[in-house]
Every structure is written in structure tokens, then in C-alpha cells.
Amino acid sequence: MKKKKKNRGEDKPIHFFIFLVFVIFFYTAKITPSALYSPISKLIGHIMYYSMRKNRKLVLKNIDIVYGDTIDFKRKNDLGRDLFSGIVLSLFECIQLTKVTDQQFLQRTIFEGEENLREALSRNKGVVGISPHMGNFPRLQLALIKKGYPATYFSRPPSGRYLARFFKEFIASVHVPLIYTTNKRQAIIDAYKWLKHKGMLCFYIDQQDNKGVEVDFFGKRVFAPAGAASFARKSGASVVGLFTYRMADGRHKIIIEGPYELQKTDDEREDIKTNTAIFLKRIEYYVSLYPEHWYSWLHKRFPKLY
């Protein structure tokens, strides 16, 4: 008998529980003074770090894979705690979007290399953006849009219909256009249309993709998503790097680099692999600079080493 495929929107008790917890957190955060976000996030983040044993072990294992003996255990532990606190703070900041003006939002956003994006867009073939899950990356998406850039990202709604609906309504309320991957065929069609109309299509490419291409990342062989390189090659779009981190004063810096020089030969497969490797090297560079801001420490990035 053929096994029925699970639907991500199918509800389970845990999905409804997560939805309730999130809604309580969401509305509590909305009435919490912004000045308290940082200390509350630090407290919650530390509690999460020490109570979520499995996640803590994964983070420390990943940090150990990357750094080995070059940093001591105290530094590794500090990185882990800062990571969890940063995730909570990013969530607070995203909820804060509902109670600040566009001007207030952009005043807390510093752009570096914006001319690189303007140059890429001026080529009139669309732009592919590559990003890691780093800093407050949802805020990065909104910042591009608030600055008037035609940016969109692929997105997969969370499991459970209630949370998925809440997520979509929130995204719509802050006017972030997304291409949902619920229907992958339609998502690809929509993505090419977006590029054809000189839009900016952005990808997160720092996590493991077993169907991707094998590249070097922190001296280890991993599989990375090939979508960004593939879309760029087939559409002729320029590629820029998008990186963000939270500064010491609480503002967010967005770094835009490129357009990258890409390889294009008669061997499409090799070109995609080579260009994806270039993108991962840039991500590796920024993770090395701001390791406490890279959320993929929580991801099994080096599957052969666990």
C-alpha cells in the first residue's frame, strides 16, 4: 500500500501548541518597551542555551569543527550563548516592525556598498542575491524593500495551518513580497518572471542541501544549494552578496558586495559548481568576522562529521 505523503499544513497538537506560544510571545513583545528587548533577550537566550541540551551540543560541535583548538572552550561557550540571545532579539526586532515608521526603521539601518546593487540593477537583466542565515536576515529583506529595491525571497511557510496563516498575514502587513515554495513548480515560474521584470531574487545558501553541489566550506567538503548559481546562469542576472549583522549600538549594518565575476563556459554543471563555491567562500569570510551572528550553527552543516 502506497504511503500517504505528509502535508506540511496538516495540523498536529504540537503545531497548535507552538502557535499559541508564539501568539502569546508576539503580543507580549508588542507591548514591551523597546529598551527592554536586549536584556530580556539575553536572559531568555541564556535560559534556552542551557535548557536545550541537544541544540547546545550541536552548536558546540559545529563551532569545534570550524575552530578546533584555535579558540578555548570559554570562547566557544560565549559564542553559543550570544547566538541564542541574538535569535531572541531578532524575533523581538521583527515584531517591533509593527510599531515603527519606515523612517525610524531606516534610521537604524546602515548600508555599505549600496552602489554595488545599483550597478547590478542597471544592467537590466535582474539580480540574484546570495545571503547566509546571519544577523537579523528577515530585517535585511525588509530594508531592501523599504529602500525601494524590487527584492523577493523564496519562503516555506511554517508547519501547521494556524501558524502558517499567522506568518503570511504578518508578512503581508509589513509588505514583504515572498515566493512561497509550497508549489515548487509554480515558485520556479514566478522566480523567472521576477528576474525577467528586472527584479531581485534572493537565496539563502549557507545550509546543507544533499541535492546541491559539493564545495569547500571552512576546509570541509559540504553540499550547498545550487539554485542561485543556476538561476543566474540561465537568466543572465548579476549576482551580489548580502550580509548583515547587529552593531554594538543596536543598529543593523547591511553590506552589499559584487557584482561577482562569474564563470561561464560550455560546461554548465561545472560553472554552477564553481560559482557556488565562490559564493560559499564569501559567506565563510563573513561568518569568520561575525560568528556569533550566524544562525546556522544550529544546523547540521557538516553531516559527515556528526
Long-range contacts (C-beta under 8 A, 24 or more apart in sequence): 8-156, 8-157, 8-159, 8-164, 8-182, 9-157, 9-159, 9-160, 9-161, 9-164, 10-161, 11-160, 11-161, 11-162, 12-159, 12-160, 15-159, 15-160, 15-161, 15-162, 15-163, 16-160, 16-162, 18-160, 18-163, 19-160, 19-162, 19-163, 19-166, 22-163, 22-166, 23-166, 25-91, 26-95, 29-91, 29-92, 29-95, 29-96, 30-95, 30-98, 30-99, 32-92, 34-96, 37-89, 37-92, 37-93, 37-96, 38-89, 38-250, 40-88, 40-92, 41-85, 41-86, 41-88, 41-89, 41-92, 42-85, 42-89, 44-85, 44-88, 45-81, 45-82, 45-83, 45-84, 45-85, 45-86, 45-87, 45-88, 45-89, 46-81, 46-84, 46-85, 48-84, 48-88, 49-80, 49-81, 49-83, 49-84, 49-85, 52-84, 55-298, 56-80, 58-297, 58-298, 58-300, 59-83, 59-297, 59-298, 61-305, 61-306, 62-297, 62-299, 62-301, 62-302, 63-291, 63-297, 65-218, 65-220, 65-302, 65-305, 66-218, 66-291, 78-292, 79-291, 79-292, 79-297, 80-297, 82-292, 83-292, 83-294, 83-295, 83-297, 83-298, 86-246, 86-292, 86-293, 86-295, 87-295, 89-136, 89-246, 90-135, 90-136, 90-138, 90-139, 93-136, 93-139, 94-136, 94-138, 94-139, 97-139, 97-142, 97-174, 98-170, 98-173, 98-174, 102-146, 105-142, 105-143, 105-146, 106-143, 106-146, 106-147, 108-250, 108-251, 108-252, 109-139, 109-143, 109-251, 109-252, 109-254, 110-247, 110-251, 110-252, 110-253, 110-254, 111-143, 111-147, 111-253, 111-254, 111-256, 112-253, 112-254, 112-255, 112-256, 113-255, 113-256, 113-257, 114-147, 114-256, 116-240, 116-256, 116-257, 116-258, 116-259, 117-149, 117-200, 117-240, 117-256, 119-259, 120-238, 120-239, 120-240, 120-258, 120-259, 121-149, 121-198, 121-200, 123-238, 123-259, 124-198, 125-195, 125-198, 125-235, 125-236, 125-237, 125-238, 126-194, 126-195, 126-196, 126-197, 126-198, 126-199, 126-200, 126-201, 126-235, 126-236, 126-237, 126-238, 127-195, 127-199, 127-200, 127-201, 127-237, 127-238, 127-239, 127-240, 127-259, 128-195, 128-200, 128-201, 128-202, 128-203, 128-228, 128-231, 128-232, 128-235, 128-237, 128-238, 128-239, 128-240, 129-200, 129-201, 129-202, 129-203, 129-239, 129-240, 129-241, 129-242, 130-202, 130-203, 130-205, 130-228, 130-239, 130-240, 130-241, 130-242, 130-279, 130-282, 130-283, 131-202, 131-203, 131-204, 131-205, 131-206, 131-241, 131-242, 131-243, 132-204, 132-205, 132-206, 132-243, 132-283, 132-286, 132-287, 132-294, 132-296, 133-204, 133-206, 133-207, 133-294, 133-295, 133-296, 133-299, 134-206, 134-243, 134-244, 134-245, 134-283, 134-286, 134-287, 134-290, 134-293, 134-294, 134-295, 134-296, 135-243, 135-244, 135-245, 135-246, 135-252, 135-290, 135-293, 136-244, 136-246, 136-252, 137-204, 137-244, 137-295, 138-176, 139-244, 139-252, 140-242, 140-244, 140-252, 140-254, 141-176, 141-202, 142-174, 142-176, 143-252, 143-254, 144-200, 144-242, 144-254, 145-175, 145-176, 145-177, 149-200, 150-194, 150-197, 150-198, 150-199, 150-200, 151-177, 151-199, 151-200, 151-202, 152-177, 152-178, 152-179, 152-194, 152-199, 152-200, 152-201, 152-202, 153-178, 153-179, 153-201, 153-202, 153-203, 153-204, 154-178, 154-179, 154-180, 154-181, 154-187, 154-191, 154-203, 154-227, 155-179, 155-180, 155-181, 156-180, 156-181, 156-182, 157-182, 191-231, 192-231, 192-234, 192-235, 195-231, 195-235, 195-237, 196-235, 201-231, 201-237, 202-242, 203-227, 203-228, 203-231, 205-276, 205-279, 205-280, 205-283, 206-280, 206-283, 206-287, 206-294, 206-296, 206-301, 207-296, 207-299, 207-301, 208-299, 208-300, 208-301, 208-303, 212-276, 213-272, 213-273, 213-276, 213-277, 214-273, 215-273, 215-276, 215-277, 215-280, 216-277, 216-280, 216-281, 217-280, 217-283, 217-284, 217-301, 218-284, 220-302, 220-304, 220-305, 221-304, 222-301, 222-302, 222-303, 224-276, 224-279, 224-280, 225-276, 226-272, 226-273, 226-276, 228-276, 228-279, 229-262, 229-271, 229-272, 229-273, 229-275, 229-276, 229-279, 230-272, 232-262, 232-275, 233-262, 233-264, 233-268, 233-271, 233-272, 233-275, 239-275, 239-279, 241-279, 241-282, 241-283, 243-282, 243-283, 243-286, 245-286, 245-290, 245-293, 246-293, 255-286, 257-282
